[in-house]
């Protein structure tokens, strides 16, 4: 007999709505709990293993349950149904237990997908035994959940690698002069944010001044990160000549204008002079900087844009010089990306 259509349809629609493996497990037990199972549990392995390898070594942990927990526990002297399903290696294991006076019908199956074992599904009810079409539907749901858990783990592995690369590329910038306190933080928004072209830098200049730099290469991915690293390296070289910020942008633009492979970028420069309480600003399409007073109030600074450039979107023909009280905090702003 074919698997119940309603049970299979609900499994397809309700399992795997996120890239969180524990949410997927909760969706699996919830779906089966609504279709004739009094208690359902999913035990996950800490890391997936080949389906042909005995899995008794990595101890599974319970990721989600629904229904009375006592139904899921083995009686004294019985091996755990989860351990049996993993050790015996059968795709489906059914057990009828009448020792407690009330028949307890159990079904356990390894959660397999693409030759990998992710955990075990355990479903229990009292009364009538599980029939073939129910077993087939549960096997389908368990396999579907295993596929989504595999996707989630691969996505998390790629995301973790990308974020480690982003942090490596955004290593601590050069040290400013001792007369300037500097704090930086990179905080991407959203679980899907991957490595991209965001960057910041400081360059120590003569006479106690420091050049603060923030930029963003268009797009995401490794290509944007490569271009970002090229812009950042060139900026260090150009800024070492101690030019006004707007001329630094011009030199950067000229250096990359003949290279059609680089992505456009935005950039904001602030040459801070704490001794005089001034900052010379120049922007190339970037968001405006903000200045925060001692009471926490902030003010955005308008940095007018001028003629168009090739690699950098726009920049002024001259730097804008602003005077600030020594107690104030200067912070180039950056819109968080979703």
N, C-alpha and C positions, 0 to 999 in steps of 0.2 A: 504494500500500500504506500502511495507517495506521502511525503511529509506534509503535515497540515499547512495549507497555503497561508493562513493568517499568521501562524507562528513564524514562518520563514519571512513573510513580508515585513512583520514587525522587527525581526532581527536585522534585516537590511536597512530599515529606516532609522532604527534607534541605536545601533551599535557602531561605534567609530565616529562620533560626531566631533571629536577633538583629537589632538595629538598628544593627549595625556593618557598614559597606559592605565592608571588607576581609575580614571573616569570610564575608560572602555570596559574595564572589569565590572564596575558598578552598573554600567548599561547592560552588560551580559546577564548578570544575576537578576537584575530587575526585569528584563524581558522574559526570562525563564520562570521567574516567580509569578508572573501574570498568566502563565500557561501550564498550570497543573503541578508545579513543584512547590512543596511546602517550605523547603529550605534549600538554598543554593549557595555555594562558595566557590571562589577562585583563588588558588594558590599559585603565586608567580615565582619563577626562578629569578635570582638576582641578575643572571645573565643567561641568554639563550644558548643552548648547546645543540650539537648535531642530533638529529632524531635517532640515529643509530647508536649513540653513545649512552651507556647507562647514566642516569641522572640522579642517582641516590646521593652523590657527593655534594653538589650545591643544594643546600637546604632551601625548600620553598617557603615563602612567607604568605600569610593570608592577606589578600589585597582587597577583597570585597565579599560581603555576605548579605543574605536576606533570609528572613524566617527564623524559627527557633534554633538556637545554636546547639542545644542538646541533641537535636536530630543529626547534626553533622559530626558528632563525636563518636569515636569507636568505643565499643564496650570493652570491659577489662579483658585483657588477653588477646584482643584482636589487633592486627596491624592496621595502621591508618589507611583509609581508603585512598588518600592522596599518594602515600608511599607505594601502595600496591599498584596504582595506575602507572606510576613512574618506573618502578622496578620491574614489573612484569612486561611492560612495553606493549601491552595490548591496546589497540585503538579504542576499544570500548570494553568496560568491565561493569557487569551488573551483579548486584548482591541482593538476596532476599534474607532478611534477618527477622526471625520470629521469637528470639530468646526473651525479648522484653514483654511478651504477651500480645503486643500490637505489632502486626507485620510492618517492618520498615524496609521500603524498597529504595535501593541506592543505585545510582549510576555514576561512574567516573570515567573520564576520558582525558588523555593528554591533549594539550592545546598545541597542535602542529600546524606549521605553515612553511612552505618552501624548504622542506627538509630540516627545519629548526624546531626545537621544542622550547616552549615559553612557559609552560605551567600545566596546571590540571584543573579541570572543571568537575565539581562534585554536586550532584542534585539528589535530593532525598524527599520521599513522601511516604505516608502511611496508607494502608489500604491496597488498592489495586496496583498490580505491577506495571512497569513501563512496557508499552507495546512497541513494535518495530518502527512504526512511522513517527512516534515521539522520539525514540532514540535517534532516528535519522535526522530529525529537525534539530535536536540538541547538538548532534555532531556537527551539523552545518553551522550553527551559531557559534560553537566553540572554535571552529576553524576560521570563521569570519573575524572573530575577536582576535585570534592569533595573528592574522594578516595585519590588522590595524595596529596591534601592539608592535609588530615588527617594523611597520612604517614609522611609528612614533619613536622607536629606539634609534632607527637609522637617521631620522630627522634630528633628534637630539644630539646624536654624535656629530653630525655635520655642523649643526648650530654651535656646539661647543668648540669645535675646531676653528670655525670662522671667528668666534668671539675671542679666542686665544690669539689668533692672528691679528685681530683688530687691536687688542691690548698691547701686543708686541710692537705693532706699528705706531701706536700712540704711547710709546715709552715716555718717561719723564722728560719734559723739554729741557733745553739748556738752562743753566742756573742764571737768574738775574743778579743784579748787583745786591749787596747786603742791605742797601737802604730801601729795598722793595720786597715786601712779602707777597708771595705768589701761591695760590692754591688752584688746582685744576681738578676737574671731574668729568668723566665721559659716562653718560647714562643714556643708552638707547632705549627707546620705548617700543613695547610690543614684542611678543614671542617670536615673530617672524623677522625681526630685524637682523640682518647679517652684516658681514664686513662691508665697509664702504669707503668713501673718500673723505670722511671728517678728519681734521687734523688741527693741531695747535703747536705753537713753538714760541720760544723766547730767545732773543739774541742780545748778549751783553755788548753795549756800545761804550764809547769814550765818555768821560766827564760824568760818570754815575748814571747814565741813561740806559734804559732797557727798551728793546723793541718787542712788543707783544703782538702775536700773529694768530689769527684763526682763519681757517679756510674749509671749503667743502667742494670736492669734485663731484660733478653731476653723476648720478647713477649709483648702483650698488655692485657688489661682487669684486672679484679679484682684479679685474681690469681697472676699476675705479681706485682700488687700493694701490696698484702699481703706479698709476698716474699721480696719486696723492704723494707717494714717496718721492717721485721725481720732482714735483713742485716744491716739496719741503726741502729737499737737498739743495736745489737751486736757490731757494730763498736764503738759506744760510750763507751761501757763497756771495750772493748779491748784497745782502744786508751787512756783510762784514766791511763793505766800503763806507759805511756810515752815511748813506744818502738819506734825504728826506723820504718819508713813507710813500708819497706819490711817485717819486722817481724809482723807488724799489719796485713798485707795481709795473712801471713802464719797462724796466729792465727785465722783469720776469716775463712780461707779455712779449717783448722782443725776442727773448731767448727761446720761447716755445712757438712763436707765430709761424715759423716755417715747418714745424712738425705737425702735419695734419692728423696724426694718430692720437694725439692727446685730447682728452675730454675737456670741455669748458669747465671753469671753476669760478667760485666766488672767493673773495679774500677781504679781510679786514685787518688793518695795521694800526697800531697805536704806539708811538714813540714816547714813552713816559719819562719825564724828568722830575723826580721827587724834590730835588733841591730848589727848583723854580716853581714847583706846583703846577706844571703844564703837561699837556699831552698833545702831540701832533697826530692827527687822524687822517687816514685815507682809506677809502672803501672801493671794492670792485664787486658790486652787486650783492654784498653780504648784508645780513640784518644789522641794524644799528647797535652800537654798544650802549651799555647802561652804567650809570654812576649811582652808587648807594651812599647815603649819608650815615652818620653815626646812629641816627634813630631808626635806621632800617628802610627809610623811604628811598625809592629809586626813581631815576629820571632817564629816559631814553635820549640819546644825543643824535641829532640829525646830522648825518654825514652826506652832503649833496653828492649826486653822481653826475658825471660829465660824459665825455665822448665814449663811443663804443670801442671795445678792443677785440682782439681775435680769440685768444685763449681765455682771458679773464673777461667777464661779461661787460663791466663798465668800470671806469675809474675817473677820479677828478684830475684836473690839470694841475692843481695845487693841493698841498696838505692843509687841513683845517686845524688851527691851534686853539686849544681850550685851556683855561686856567681852573684849577681845582684846589680846594682846601686840603691840607696834608692829611686830615683825619678821614678823608673820603676813600671809598673803595671803588676802583675802576674795574669793570668787568665786561669784556666783549661778550655779547649775547649770542646764543645759538638756538635756533628753533629745534625742538626735539622732533624726531621723525617717528611716524607710526608705521 
